[in-house]
Amino acid sequence: MEGTLIHHELRPENYQRTFELDPSIDAGKITATIEQGLVTLTLPKAEHVKPRKIAVS
């Protein structure tokens, strides 16, 4: 999986981080994985903000 690094932190102690989510994010479908110390969050857009195709005939 490829992506762009947005934020990088390194702290030796346990900590908690809180973020305010944009209303366009579907909070019920957020997923998180941790692999080799790297946390990856997936924040899917809500259906009502996704682009849609409208057939024109």
PDB file with SEQRES, HELIX, SHEET and CRYST1 records, atoms N, CA, C and O in Angstrom:
SEQRES   1 A   57  MET GLU GLY THR LEU ILE HIS HIS GLU LEU ARG PRO GLU          
SEQRES   2 A   57  ASN TYR GLN ARG THR PHE GLU LEU ASP PRO SER ILE ASP          
SEQRES   3 A   57  ALA GLY LYS ILE THR ALA THR ILE GLU GLN GLY LEU VAL          
SEQRES   4 A   57  THR LEU THR LEU PRO LYS ALA GLU HIS VAL LYS PRO ARG          
SEQRES   5 A   57  LYS ILE ALA VAL SER                                          
HELIX    1 AA1 ALA A   27  LYS A   29  5                                   3    
HELIX    2 AA2 GLU A   47  VAL A   49  5                                   3    
SHEET    1 AA1 2 THR A  31  GLU A  35  0                                        
SHEET    2 AA1 2 LEU A  38  THR A  42 -1                                        
CRYST1    1.000    1.000    1.000  90.00  90.00  90.00 P 1           1          
ATOM      1  N   MET A   1       0.839  -1.178   0.000  1.00  0.00           N  
ATOM      2  CA  MET A   1       0.000   0.000   0.000  1.00  0.00           C  
ATOM      3  C   MET A   1       0.879   1.234   0.000  1.00  0.00           C  
ATOM      4  O   MET A   1       1.791   1.348   0.818  1.00  0.00           O  
ATOM      5  N   GLU A   2       0.617   2.143  -0.896  1.00  0.00           N  
ATOM      6  CA  GLU A   2       1.408   3.364  -0.978  1.00  0.00           C  
ATOM      7  C   GLU A   2       0.601   4.524  -0.425  1.00  0.00           C  
ATOM      8  O   GLU A   2      -0.630   4.493  -0.432  1.00  0.00           O  
ATOM      9  N   GLY A   3       1.286   5.535   0.049  1.00  0.00           N  
ATOM     10  CA  GLY A   3       0.600   6.708   0.570  1.00  0.00           C  
ATOM     11  C   GLY A   3       1.596   7.815   0.831  1.00  0.00           C  
ATOM     12  O   GLY A   3       2.794   7.656   0.599  1.00  0.00           O  
ATOM     13  N   THR A   4       1.102   8.919   1.307  1.00  0.00           N  
ATOM     14  CA  THR A   4       1.922  10.070   1.611  1.00  0.00           C  
ATOM     15  C   THR A   4       1.948  10.262   3.119  1.00  0.00           C  
ATOM     16  O   THR A   4       0.897  10.309   3.758  1.00  0.00           O  
ATOM     17  N   LEU A   5       3.132  10.372   3.687  1.00  0.00           N  
ATOM     18  CA  LEU A   5       3.278  10.596   5.121  1.00  0.00           C  
ATOM     19  C   LEU A   5       2.787  11.991   5.440  1.00  0.00           C  
ATOM     20  O   LEU A   5       3.277  12.968   4.873  1.00  0.00           O  
ATOM     21  N   ILE A   6       1.820  12.095   6.347  1.00  0.00           N  
ATOM     22  CA  ILE A   6       1.247  13.385   6.708  1.00  0.00           C  
ATOM     23  C   ILE A   6       1.819  13.870   8.037  1.00  0.00           C  
ATOM     24  O   ILE A   6       2.077  15.060   8.216  1.00  0.00           O  
ATOM     25  N   HIS A   7       2.012  12.941   8.958  1.00  0.00           N  
ATOM     26  CA  HIS A   7       2.471  13.327  10.296  1.00  0.00           C  
ATOM     27  C   HIS A   7       3.346  12.207  10.856  1.00  0.00           C  
ATOM     28  O   HIS A   7       3.051  11.030  10.653  1.00  0.00           O  
ATOM     29  N   HIS A   8       4.408  12.565  11.552  1.00  0.00           N  
ATOM     30  CA  HIS A   8       5.324  11.573  12.117  1.00  0.00           C  
ATOM     31  C   HIS A   8       5.636  11.971  13.556  1.00  0.00           C  
ATOM     32  O   HIS A   8       6.010  13.114  13.819  1.00  0.00           O  
ATOM     33  N   GLU A   9       5.485  11.041  14.478  1.00  0.00           N  
ATOM     34  CA  GLU A   9       5.821  11.277  15.880  1.00  0.00           C  
ATOM     35  C   GLU A   9       6.581  10.091  16.431  1.00  0.00           C  
ATOM     36  O   GLU A   9       6.370   8.954  16.008  1.00  0.00           O  
ATOM     37  N   LEU A  10       7.451  10.354  17.362  1.00  0.00           N  
ATOM     38  CA  LEU A  10       8.164   9.284  18.046  1.00  0.00           C  
ATOM     39  C   LEU A  10       8.267   9.673  19.509  1.00  0.00           C  
ATOM     40  O   LEU A  10       8.932  10.650  19.853  1.00  0.00           O  
ATOM     41  N   ARG A  11       7.609   8.910  20.368  1.00  0.00           N  
ATOM     42  CA  ARG A  11       7.636   9.172  21.803  1.00  0.00           C  
ATOM     43  C   ARG A  11       7.854   7.850  22.525  1.00  0.00           C  
ATOM     44  O   ARG A  11       7.226   6.852  22.170  1.00  0.00           O  
ATOM     45  N   PRO A  12       8.726   7.814  23.529  1.00  0.00           N  
ATOM     46  CA  PRO A  12       9.002   6.564  24.226  1.00  0.00           C  
ATOM     47  C   PRO A  12       7.902   6.126  25.197  1.00  0.00           C  
ATOM     48  O   PRO A  12       7.807   4.939  25.509  1.00  0.00           O  
ATOM     49  N   GLU A  13       7.074   7.048  25.679  1.00  0.00           N  
ATOM     50  CA  GLU A  13       6.051   6.699  26.663  1.00  0.00           C  
ATOM     51  C   GLU A  13       4.691   6.489  25.993  1.00  0.00           C  
ATOM     52  O   GLU A  13       4.489   6.874  24.841  1.00  0.00           O  
ATOM     53  N   ASN A  14       3.771   5.879  26.722  1.00  0.00           N  
ATOM     54  CA  ASN A  14       2.404   5.717  26.228  1.00  0.00           C  
ATOM     55  C   ASN A  14       1.731   7.082  26.227  1.00  0.00           C  
ATOM     56  O   ASN A  14       1.954   7.898  27.122  1.00  0.00           O  
ATOM     57  N   TYR A  15       0.922   7.318  25.232  1.00  0.00           N  
ATOM     58  CA  TYR A  15       0.206   8.585  25.158  1.00  0.00           C  
ATOM     59  C   TYR A  15      -1.102   8.392  24.403  1.00  0.00           C  
ATOM     60  O   TYR A  15      -1.328   7.355  23.779  1.00  0.00           O  
ATOM     61  N   GLN A  16      -1.936   9.382  24.468  1.00  0.00           N  
ATOM     62  CA  GLN A  16      -3.224   9.347  23.782  1.00  0.00           C  
ATOM     63  C   GLN A  16      -3.295  10.569  22.875  1.00  0.00           C  
ATOM     64  O   GLN A  16      -2.864  11.659  23.252  1.00  0.00           O  
ATOM     65  N   ARG A  17      -3.834  10.383  21.696  1.00  0.00           N  
ATOM     66  CA  ARG A  17      -3.954  11.480  20.736  1.00  0.00           C  
ATOM     67  C   ARG A  17      -5.410  11.573  20.307  1.00  0.00           C  
ATOM     68  O   ARG A  17      -6.026  10.549  20.011  1.00  0.00           O  
ATOM     69  N   THR A  18      -5.966  12.757  20.266  1.00  0.00           N  
ATOM     70  CA  THR A  18      -7.364  12.958  19.897  1.00  0.00           C  
ATOM     71  C   THR A  18      -7.435  13.876  18.689  1.00  0.00           C  
ATOM     72  O   THR A  18      -6.743  14.892  18.622  1.00  0.00           O  
ATOM     73  N   PHE A  19      -8.287  13.502  17.730  1.00  0.00           N  
ATOM     74  CA  PHE A  19      -8.478  14.298  16.531  1.00  0.00           C  
ATOM     75  C   PHE A  19      -9.960  14.576  16.339  1.00  0.00           C  
ATOM     76  O   PHE A  19     -10.800  13.737  16.666  1.00  0.00           O  
ATOM     77  N   GLU A  20     -10.279  15.727  15.820  1.00  0.00           N  
ATOM     78  CA  GLU A  20     -11.663  16.043  15.459  1.00  0.00           C  
ATOM     79  C   GLU A  20     -11.841  15.660  13.995  1.00  0.00           C  
ATOM     80  O   GLU A  20     -11.068  16.076  13.133  1.00  0.00           O  
ATOM     81  N   LEU A  21     -12.879  14.856  13.726  1.00  0.00           N  
ATOM     82  CA  LEU A  21     -13.102  14.387  12.368  1.00  0.00           C  
ATOM     83  C   LEU A  21     -14.037  15.309  11.605  1.00  0.00           C  
ATOM     84  O   LEU A  21     -14.975  15.876  12.164  1.00  0.00           O  
ATOM     85  N   ASP A  22     -13.764  15.444  10.335  1.00  0.00           N  
ATOM     86  CA  ASP A  22     -14.628  16.191   9.435  1.00  0.00           C  
ATOM     87  C   ASP A  22     -15.962  15.457   9.324  1.00  0.00           C  
ATOM     88  O   ASP A  22     -15.974  14.227   9.341  1.00  0.00           O  
ATOM     89  N   PRO A  23     -17.066  16.155   9.211  1.00  0.00           N  
ATOM     90  CA  PRO A  23     -18.369  15.498   9.083  1.00  0.00           C  
ATOM     91  C   PRO A  23     -18.492  14.601   7.846  1.00  0.00           C  
ATOM     92  O   PRO A  23     -19.395  13.766   7.784  1.00  0.00           O  
ATOM     93  N   SER A  24     -17.616  14.757   6.882  1.00  0.00           N  
ATOM     94  CA  SER A  24     -17.678  13.931   5.677  1.00  0.00           C  
ATOM     95  C   SER A  24     -17.105  12.529   5.899  1.00  0.00           C  
ATOM     96  O   SER A  24     -17.179  11.690   5.001  1.00  0.00           O  
ATOM     97  N   ILE A  25     -16.532  12.260   7.083  1.00  0.00           N  
ATOM     98  CA  ILE A  25     -15.975  10.950   7.405  1.00  0.00           C  
ATOM     99  C   ILE A  25     -17.055  10.072   8.037  1.00  0.00           C  
ATOM    100  O   ILE A  25     -17.788  10.519   8.919  1.00  0.00           O  
ATOM    101  N   ASP A  26     -17.148   8.828   7.584  1.00  0.00           N  
ATOM    102  CA  ASP A  26     -18.100   7.866   8.152  1.00  0.00           C  
ATOM    103  C   ASP A  26     -17.433   7.211   9.365  1.00  0.00           C  
ATOM    104  O   ASP A  26     -16.695   6.236   9.223  1.00  0.00           O  
ATOM    105  N   ALA A  27     -17.698   7.750  10.546  1.00  0.00           N  
ATOM    106  CA  ALA A  27     -17.030   7.299  11.774  1.00  0.00           C  
ATOM    107  C   ALA A  27     -17.292   5.827  12.083  1.00  0.00           C  
ATOM    108  O   ALA A  27     -16.468   5.179  12.727  1.00  0.00           O  
ATOM    109  N   GLY A  28     -18.410   5.297  11.641  1.00  0.00           N  
ATOM    110  CA  GLY A  28     -18.729   3.903  11.899  1.00  0.00           C  
ATOM    111  C   GLY A  28     -17.911   2.923  11.082  1.00  0.00           C  
ATOM    112  O   GLY A  28     -17.914   1.727  11.371  1.00  0.00           O  
ATOM    113  N   LYS A  29     -17.211   3.407  10.070  1.00  0.00           N  
ATOM    114  CA  LYS A  29     -16.426   2.520   9.200  1.00  0.00           C  
ATOM    115  C   LYS A  29     -14.919   2.750   9.320  1.00  0.00           C  
ATOM    116  O   LYS A  29     -14.155   2.243   8.498  1.00  0.00           O  
ATOM    117  N   ILE A  30     -14.484   3.496  10.317  1.00  0.00           N  
ATOM    118  CA  ILE A  30     -13.055   3.742  10.518  1.00  0.00           C  
ATOM    119  C   ILE A  30     -12.380   2.447  10.943  1.00  0.00           C  
ATOM    120  O   ILE A  30     -12.896   1.717  11.789  1.00  0.00           O  
ATOM    121  N   THR A  31     -11.223   2.167  10.351  1.00  0.00           N  
ATOM    122  CA  THR A  31     -10.441   1.006  10.752  1.00  0.00           C  
ATOM    123  C   THR A  31      -9.018   1.448  11.074  1.00  0.00           C  
ATOM    124  O   THR A  31      -8.544   2.472  10.583  1.00  0.00           O  
ATOM    125  N   ALA A  32      -8.350   0.662  11.904  1.00  0.00           N  
ATOM    126  CA  ALA A  32      -6.969   0.941  12.273  1.00  0.00           C  
ATOM    127  C   ALA A  32      -6.197  -0.367  12.312  1.00  0.00           C  
ATOM    128  O   ALA A  32      -6.701  -1.388  12.780  1.00  0.00           O  
ATOM    129  N   THR A  33      -4.969  -0.323  11.816  1.00  0.00           N  
ATOM    130  CA  THR A  33      -4.076  -1.476  11.913  1.00  0.00           C  
ATOM    131  C   THR A  33      -2.737  -0.993  12.444  1.00  0.00           C  
ATOM    132  O   THR A  33      -2.374   0.172  12.281  1.00  0.00           O  
ATOM    133  N   ILE A  34      -2.015  -1.891  13.075  1.00  0.00           N  
ATOM    134  CA  ILE A  34      -0.666  -1.574  13.531  1.00  0.00           C  
ATOM    135  C   ILE A  34       0.255  -2.675  13.031  1.00  0.00           C  
ATOM    136  O   ILE A  34       0.001  -3.860  13.247  1.00  0.00           O  
ATOM    137  N   GLU A  35       1.321  -2.273  12.366  1.00  0.00           N  
ATOM    138  CA  GLU A  35       2.275  -3.220  11.805  1.00  0.00           C  
ATOM    139  C   GLU A  35       3.678  -2.651  11.971  1.00  0.00           C  
ATOM    140  O   GLU A  35       3.978  -1.565  11.474  1.00  0.00           O  
ATOM    141  N   GLN A  36       4.515  -3.368  12.653  1.00  0.00           N  
ATOM    142  CA  GLN A  36       5.894  -2.963  12.926  1.00  0.00           C  
ATOM    143  C   GLN A  36       5.950  -1.577  13.567  1.00  0.00           C  
ATOM    144  O   GLN A  36       6.817  -0.765  13.245  1.00  0.00           O  
ATOM    145  N   GLY A  37       5.002  -1.318  14.488  1.00  0.00           N  
ATOM    146  CA  GLY A  37       4.988  -0.047  15.203  1.00  0.00           C  
ATOM    147  C   GLY A  37       4.348   1.105  14.447  1.00  0.00           C  
ATOM    148  O   GLY A  37       4.304   2.225  14.957  1.00  0.00           O  
ATOM    149  N   LEU A  38       3.857   0.857  13.250  1.00  0.00           N  
ATOM    150  CA  LEU A  38       3.235   1.905  12.440  1.00  0.00           C  
ATOM    151  C   LEU A  38       1.714   1.735  12.475  1.00  0.00           C  
ATOM    152  O   LEU A  38       1.192   0.686  12.096  1.00  0.00           O  
ATOM    153  N   VAL A  39       1.021   2.758  12.925  1.00  0.00           N  
ATOM    154  CA  VAL A  39      -0.443   2.727  12.973  1.00  0.00           C  
ATOM    155  C   VAL A  39      -0.976   3.322  11.674  1.00  0.00           C  
ATOM    156  O   VAL A  39      -0.588   4.421  11.277  1.00  0.00           O  
ATOM    157  N   THR A  40      -1.864   2.589  11.020  1.00  0.00           N  
ATOM    158  CA  THR A  40      -2.498   3.061   9.791  1.00  0.00           C  
ATOM    159  C   THR A  40      -3.991   3.181  10.027  1.00  0.00           C  
ATOM    160  O   THR A  40      -4.651   2.199  10.368  1.00  0.00           O  
ATOM    161  N   LEU A  41      -4.527   4.385   9.846  1.00  0.00           N  
ATOM    162  CA  LEU A  41      -5.958   4.628   9.997  1.00  0.00           C  
ATOM    163  C   LEU A  41      -6.575   4.767   8.619  1.00  0.00           C  
ATOM    164  O   LEU A  41      -6.003   5.407   7.736  1.00  0.00           O  
ATOM    165  N   THR A  42      -7.747   4.166   8.437  1.00  0.00           N  
ATOM    166  CA  THR A  42      -8.505   4.319   7.200  1.00  0.00           C  
ATOM    167  C   THR A  42      -9.783   5.059   7.556  1.00  0.00           C  
ATOM    168  O   THR A  42     -10.592   4.579   8.349  1.00  0.00           O  
ATOM    169  N   LEU A  43      -9.957   6.239   6.959  1.00  0.00           N  
ATOM    170  CA  LEU A  43     -11.094   7.102   7.254  1.00  0.00           C  
ATOM    171  C   LEU A  43     -11.933   7.252   5.987  1.00  0.00           C  
ATOM    172  O   LEU A  43     -11.708   8.168   5.196  1.00  0.00           O  
ATOM    173  N   PRO A  44     -12.901   6.353   5.792  1.00  0.00           N  
ATOM    174  CA  PRO A  44     -13.694   6.406   4.553  1.00  0.00           C  
ATOM    175  C   PRO A  44     -14.686   7.567   4.554  1.00  0.00           C  
ATOM    176  O   PRO A  44     -15.222   7.953   5.593  1.00  0.00           O  
ATOM    177  N   LYS A  45     -14.911   8.105   3.368  1.00  0.00           N  
ATOM    178  CA  LYS A  45     -15.900   9.170   3.213  1.00  0.00           C  
ATOM    179  C   LYS A  45     -17.297   8.596   3.367  1.00  0.00           C  
ATOM    180  O   LYS A  45     -17.559   7.452   2.997  1.00  0.00           O  
ATOM    181  N   ALA A  46     -18.178   9.398   3.911  1.00  0.00           N  
ATOM    182  CA  ALA A  46     -19.579   9.004   4.031  1.00  0.00           C  
ATOM    183  C   ALA A  46     -20.190   8.947   2.634  1.00  0.00           C  
ATOM    184  O   ALA A  46     -19.759   9.666   1.733  1.00  0.00           O  
ATOM    185  N   GLU A  47     -21.182   8.100   2.460  1.00  0.00           N  
ATOM    186  CA  GLU A  47     -21.813   7.918   1.150  1.00  0.00           C  
ATOM    187  C   GLU A  47     -22.378   9.222   0.595  1.00  0.00           C  
ATOM    188  O   GLU A  47     -22.328   9.447  -0.614  1.00  0.00           O  
ATOM    189  N   HIS A  48     -22.912  10.079   1.455  1.00  0.00           N  
ATOM    190  CA  HIS A  48     -23.550  11.297   0.964  1.00  0.00           C  
ATOM    191  C   HIS A  48     -22.566  12.323   0.393  1.00  0.00           C  
ATOM    192  O   HIS A  48     -22.994  13.281  -0.251  1.00  0.00           O  
ATOM    193  N   VAL A  49     -21.266  12.148   0.611  1.00  0.00           N  
ATOM    194  CA  VAL A  49     -20.293  13.102   0.061  1.00  0.00           C  
ATOM    195  C   VAL A  49     -19.471  12.518  -1.092  1.00  0.00           C  
ATOM    196  O   VAL A  49     -18.682  13.230  -1.713  1.00  0.00           O  
ATOM    197  N   LYS A  50     -19.654  11.223  -1.379  1.00  0.00           N  
ATOM    198  CA  LYS A  50     -18.921  10.615  -2.477  1.00  0.00           C  
ATOM    199  C   LYS A  50     -19.473  11.106  -3.810  1.00  0.00           C  
ATOM    200  O   LYS A  50     -20.676  11.332  -3.940  1.00  0.00           O  
ATOM    201  N   PRO A  51     -18.597  11.270  -4.800  1.00  0.00           N  
ATOM    202  CA  PRO A  51     -19.101  11.655  -6.122  1.00  0.00           C  
ATOM    203  C   PRO A  51     -19.979  10.554  -6.700  1.00  0.00           C  
ATOM    204  O   PRO A  51     -19.760   9.373  -6.430  1.00  0.00           O  
ATOM    205  N   ARG A  52     -20.950  10.931  -7.478  1.00  0.00           N  
ATOM    206  CA  ARG A  52     -21.832   9.938  -8.075  1.00  0.00           C  
ATOM    207  C   ARG A  52     -22.001  10.222  -9.555  1.00  0.00           C  
ATOM    208  O   ARG A  52     -21.846  11.356 -10.009  1.00  0.00           O  
ATOM    209  N   LYS A  53     -22.318   9.189 -10.287  1.00  0.00           N  
ATOM    210  CA  LYS A  53     -22.525   9.314 -11.722  1.00  0.00           C  
ATOM    211  C   LYS A  53     -24.016   9.440 -11.987  1.00  0.00           C  
ATOM    212  O   LYS A  53     -24.833   8.700 -11.438  1.00  0.00           O  
ATOM    213  N   ILE A  54     -24.342  10.386 -12.833  1.00  0.00           N  
ATOM    214  CA  ILE A  54     -25.728  10.591 -13.223  1.00  0.00           C  
ATOM    215  C   ILE A  54     -25.799  10.413 -14.728  1.00  0.00           C  
ATOM    216  O   ILE A  54     -25.149  11.140 -15.479  1.00  0.00           O  
ATOM    217  N   ALA A  55     -26.592   9.442 -15.165  1.00  0.00           N  
ATOM    218  CA  ALA A  55     -26.720   9.168 -16.595  1.00  0.00           C  
ATOM    219  C   ALA A  55     -27.543  10.275 -17.244  1.00  0.00           C  
ATOM    220  O   ALA A  55     -28.611  10.652 -16.761  1.00  0.00           O  
ATOM    221  N   VAL A  56     -27.010  10.781 -18.351  1.00  0.00           N  
ATOM    222  CA  VAL A  56     -27.711  11.818 -19.112  1.00  0.00           C  
ATOM    223  C   VAL A  56     -28.012  11.217 -20.474  1.00  0.00           C  
ATOM    224  O   VAL A  56     -27.100  10.762 -21.164  1.00  0.00           O  
ATOM    225  N   SER A  57     -29.271  11.209 -20.869  1.00  0.00           N  
ATOM    226  CA  SER A  57     -29.611  10.632 -22.166  1.00  0.00           C  
ATOM    227  C   SER A  57     -30.379  11.605 -23.021  1.00  0.00           C  
ATOM    228  O   SER A  57     -30.745  11.279 -24.151  1.00  0.00           O  
TER     229      SER A  57                                                      
END                                                                             
